[in-house]
Amino acid sequence: MEHSFRHGLAFGTSKAIDKMKVGKHGDTITRDEMSQITGESCELASRGYGHVQSAIRRVEVEFGVVWRWHRELQAWYCLDDSERVKCAGGLNRVIAKRAKRSLRVSATVDDAKLSESDRRDHQLNIIASGIASMSVSSPFRKRLKGTMDDNKKLVGPDYERLASLVLGKES
């Protein structure tokens, strides 16, 4: 397989991207295979593992191919659309936990000891964390489900418009 070098990326990352960008549902790549591709060990916390993680993020954005580590297979596994939905749900749970932690940390701040600039930043942090926490919470998702019609389409705000605003892609 011929590998193209991407300017500004580590060679191992570039080679991992070339392998992963053509992934199809059900494809797997073991650590040993990836080590051969990148030319470095891909064990957890190794330099090669970092190349793989960078490649995974790049192929998600640039090629729409999603890979995740599969414990039972002991390999990176290419996900189909249904598995991507479950993956996104798991990532939402991580967001919720981090937002709640941010709110707990923010609750320990004494506003009286802050400068005006820091107070404003603190208030913005609380608002952003609160919105993030609320928007991925189960009660909010249940309320949102209640706004769907029989065809599982959102009733009310235009879904495409909301999605474009959230994704930062104005139409």
C-alpha positions as a Markdown table, in Angstrom:
| # | Residue | x | y | z |
|---|---|---|---|---|
| 1 | Met | 0.0 | 0.0 | 0.0 |
| 2 | Glu | 1.4 | 3.4 | -1.0 |
| 3 | His | 1.2 | 6.1 | 1.7 |
| 4 | Ser | 1.0 | 9.8 | 1.0 |
| 5 | Phe | 2.7 | 12.1 | 3.4 |
| 6 | Arg | 0.6 | 14.9 | 4.8 |
| 7 | His | 2.5 | 18.1 | 5.4 |
| 8 | Gly | 2.6 | 19.0 | 9.1 |
| 9 | Leu | 1.7 | 15.6 | 10.5 |
| 10 | Ala | 3.9 | 13.0 | 12.0 |
| 11 | Phe | 4.7 | 10.3 | 9.4 |
| 12 | Gly | 3.1 | 7.6 | 11.7 |
| 13 | Thr | -0.1 | 9.7 | 11.9 |
| 14 | Ser | -0.1 | 10.1 | 8.1 |
| 15 | Lys | 0.3 | 6.4 | 7.5 |
| 16 | Ala | -2.5 | 5.6 | 10.0 |
| 17 | Ile | -4.8 | 8.0 | 8.3 |
| 18 | Asp | -4.2 | 6.4 | 4.9 |
| 19 | Lys | -5.1 | 3.0 | 6.4 |
| 20 | Met | -8.2 | 4.2 | 8.4 |
| 21 | Lys | -9.7 | 6.5 | 5.9 |
| 22 | Val | -10.8 | 3.6 | 3.7 |
| 23 | Gly | -12.4 | 1.7 | 6.6 |
| 24 | Lys | -15.7 | 0.0 | 6.1 |
| 25 | His | -18.1 | -1.3 | 8.8 |
| 26 | Gly | -16.7 | -4.3 | 10.5 |
| 27 | Asp | -13.0 | -3.7 | 9.5 |
| 28 | Thr | -10.6 | -4.2 | 12.4 |
| 29 | Ile | -6.9 | -3.2 | 12.9 |
| 30 | Thr | -5.0 | -4.9 | 15.7 |
| 31 | Arg | -2.2 | -3.2 | 17.6 |
| 32 | Asp | 0.4 | -5.4 | 15.8 |
| 33 | Glu | -1.0 | -4.4 | 12.4 |
| 34 | Met | -1.1 | -0.8 | 13.3 |
| 35 | Ser | 2.4 | -1.0 | 14.7 |
| 36 | Gln | 3.6 | -2.3 | 11.3 |
| 37 | Ile | 1.6 | 0.5 | 9.5 |
| 38 | Thr | 3.0 | 3.3 | 11.7 |
| 39 | Gly | 6.4 | 1.8 | 12.2 |
| 40 | Glu | 6.1 | 2.3 | 16.0 |
| 41 | Ser | 4.6 | 0.4 | 18.9 |
| 42 | Cys | 0.9 | 1.3 | 19.4 |
| 43 | Glu | 0.6 | 0.1 | 23.0 |
| 44 | Leu | -1.4 | 2.4 | 25.3 |
| 45 | Ala | 0.5 | 5.6 | 26.1 |
| 46 | Ser | 3.2 | 5.0 | 23.5 |
| 47 | Arg | 4.1 | 7.5 | 20.7 |
| 48 | Gly | 2.5 | 5.2 | 18.1 |
| 49 | Tyr | -0.8 | 5.1 | 20.1 |
| 50 | Gly | -0.8 | 8.9 | 19.9 |
| 51 | His | -0.4 | 8.7 | 16.2 |
| 52 | Val | -3.5 | 6.4 | 16.0 |
| 53 | Gln | -5.6 | 8.7 | 18.2 |
| 54 | Ser | -4.7 | 11.7 | 16.0 |
| 55 | Ala | -5.5 | 9.7 | 12.9 |
| 56 | Ile | -8.9 | 8.6 | 14.4 |
| 57 | Arg | -9.9 | 12.3 | 15.0 |
| 58 | Arg | -8.7 | 13.3 | 11.5 |
| 59 | Val | -10.6 | 10.5 | 9.6 |
| 60 | Glu | -13.8 | 11.3 | 11.5 |
| 61 | Val | -13.6 | 15.0 | 10.4 |
| 62 | Glu | -12.1 | 14.6 | 6.9 |
| 63 | Phe | -13.6 | 11.3 | 5.7 |
| 64 | Gly | -16.6 | 10.6 | 8.0 |
| 65 | Val | -15.1 | 7.2 | 9.0 |
| 66 | Val | -15.4 | 6.4 | 12.8 |
| 67 | Trp | -13.1 | 4.0 | 14.6 |
| 68 | Arg | -13.2 | 2.9 | 18.2 |
| 69 | Trp | -11.2 | 0.5 | 20.3 |
| 70 | His | -13.1 | -2.8 | 20.7 |
| 71 | Arg | -12.0 | -4.6 | 23.9 |
| 72 | Glu | -13.3 | -8.1 | 23.0 |
| 73 | Leu | -11.6 | -8.0 | 19.6 |
| 74 | Gln | -8.5 | -6.2 | 21.0 |
| 75 | Ala | -8.5 | -4.1 | 17.9 |
| 76 | Trp | -9.7 | -0.8 | 16.5 |
| 77 | Tyr | -13.1 | -1.4 | 14.9 |
| 78 | Cys | -14.9 | 0.6 | 12.2 |
| 79 | Leu | -18.4 | 1.6 | 13.2 |
| 80 | Asp | -21.6 | 1.6 | 11.2 |
| 81 | Asp | -24.2 | 4.4 | 11.5 |
| 82 | Ser | -26.2 | 2.6 | 14.3 |
| 83 | Glu | -23.0 | 2.0 | 16.3 |
| 84 | Arg | -22.0 | 5.7 | 15.8 |
| 85 | Val | -25.3 | 6.7 | 17.4 |
| 86 | Lys | -24.5 | 4.6 | 20.5 |
| 87 | Cys | -20.9 | 6.1 | 20.5 |
| 88 | Ala | -22.3 | 9.6 | 20.4 |
| 89 | Gly | -24.6 | 8.8 | 23.3 |
| 90 | Gly | -21.6 | 7.6 | 25.3 |
| 91 | Leu | -19.8 | 10.8 | 24.5 |
| 92 | Asn | -22.8 | 12.8 | 25.7 |
| 93 | Arg | -22.6 | 11.0 | 29.0 |
| 94 | Val | -18.9 | 12.0 | 29.3 |
| 95 | Ile | -20.0 | 15.6 | 28.5 |
| 96 | Ala | -22.6 | 15.5 | 31.3 |
| 97 | Lys | -20.1 | 14.2 | 33.8 |
| 98 | Arg | -17.6 | 16.9 | 33.0 |
| 99 | Ala | -20.2 | 19.7 | 33.0 |
| 100 | Lys | -21.4 | 18.5 | 36.4 |
| 101 | Arg | -17.8 | 18.5 | 37.7 |
| 102 | Ser | -17.3 | 22.0 | 36.3 |
| 103 | Leu | -20.4 | 23.2 | 38.2 |
| 104 | Arg | -19.1 | 21.6 | 41.4 |
| 105 | Val | -15.8 | 23.3 | 41.0 |
| 106 | Ser | -17.5 | 26.6 | 40.2 |
| 107 | Ala | -19.7 | 26.3 | 43.3 |
| 108 | Thr | -16.5 | 26.5 | 45.4 |
| 109 | Val | -15.6 | 30.0 | 44.0 |
| 110 | Asp | -16.1 | 33.1 | 46.2 |
| 111 | Asp | -17.4 | 35.8 | 43.8 |
| 112 | Ala | -16.3 | 38.5 | 46.3 |
| 113 | Lys | -12.7 | 37.6 | 45.8 |
| 114 | Leu | -12.8 | 37.9 | 42.0 |
| 115 | Ser | -12.0 | 40.9 | 39.8 |
| 116 | Glu | -14.8 | 42.1 | 37.5 |
| 117 | Ser | -13.2 | 40.3 | 34.5 |
| 118 | Asp | -12.8 | 37.0 | 36.4 |
| 119 | Arg | -16.4 | 37.3 | 37.8 |
| 120 | Arg | -17.7 | 37.7 | 34.3 |
| 121 | Asp | -15.7 | 34.7 | 33.1 |
| 122 | His | -16.9 | 32.7 | 36.2 |
| 123 | Gln | -20.6 | 33.5 | 35.3 |
| 124 | Leu | -20.0 | 32.5 | 31.7 |
| 125 | Asn | -18.5 | 29.2 | 32.8 |
| 126 | Ile | -21.5 | 28.5 | 35.0 |
| 127 | Ile | -23.9 | 29.2 | 32.2 |
| 128 | Ala | -22.0 | 27.2 | 29.7 |
| 129 | Ser | -21.6 | 24.2 | 32.0 |
| 130 | Gly | -25.2 | 24.4 | 33.1 |
| 131 | Ile | -26.4 | 24.4 | 29.5 |
| 132 | Ala | -24.1 | 21.5 | 28.6 |
| 133 | Ser | -25.3 | 19.5 | 31.6 |
| 134 | Met | -28.9 | 20.2 | 31.0 |
| 135 | Ser | -28.9 | 19.6 | 27.3 |
| 136 | Val | -27.5 | 16.0 | 27.6 |
| 137 | Ser | -29.5 | 15.1 | 30.7 |
| 138 | Ser | -32.1 | 12.3 | 30.6 |
| 139 | Pro | -35.0 | 14.5 | 31.6 |
| 140 | Phe | -34.2 | 17.0 | 28.9 |
| 141 | Arg | -33.9 | 14.2 | 26.3 |
| 142 | Lys | -37.3 | 12.8 | 27.4 |
| 143 | Arg | -38.8 | 16.3 | 27.0 |
| 144 | Leu | -37.3 | 16.6 | 23.6 |
| 145 | Lys | -38.6 | 13.1 | 22.6 |
| 146 | Gly | -42.1 | 14.5 | 23.6 |
| 147 | Thr | -41.7 | 17.1 | 20.8 |
| 148 | Met | -41.4 | 14.4 | 18.1 |
| 149 | Asp | -44.3 | 13.4 | 15.8 |
| 150 | Asp | -45.2 | 9.8 | 14.9 |
| 151 | Asn | -42.4 | 9.7 | 12.3 |
| 152 | Lys | -39.8 | 10.6 | 14.9 |
| 153 | Lys | -39.3 | 14.0 | 13.5 |
| 154 | Leu | -39.0 | 17.0 | 15.8 |
| 155 | Val | -42.1 | 19.2 | 15.9 |
| 156 | Gly | -41.5 | 22.9 | 16.4 |
| 157 | Pro | -38.1 | 24.3 | 15.7 |
| 158 | Asp | -36.6 | 23.4 | 12.4 |
| 159 | Tyr | -34.2 | 20.5 | 13.1 |
| 160 | Glu | -31.9 | 21.3 | 10.2 |
| 161 | Arg | -31.6 | 25.0 | 11.3 |
| 162 | Leu | -30.8 | 24.0 | 14.9 |
| 163 | Ala | -28.3 | 21.4 | 13.8 |
| 164 | Ser | -26.5 | 23.9 | 11.5 |
| 165 | Leu | -26.3 | 26.4 | 14.4 |
| 166 | Val | -25.0 | 23.9 | 16.8 |
| 167 | Leu | -22.4 | 22.6 | 14.3 |
| 168 | Gly | -21.4 | 26.1 | 13.3 |
| 169 | Lys | -22.4 | 25.6 | 9.7 |
| 170 | Glu | -24.7 | 28.4 | 8.6 |
| 171 | Ser | -26.7 | 27.5 | 5.5 |
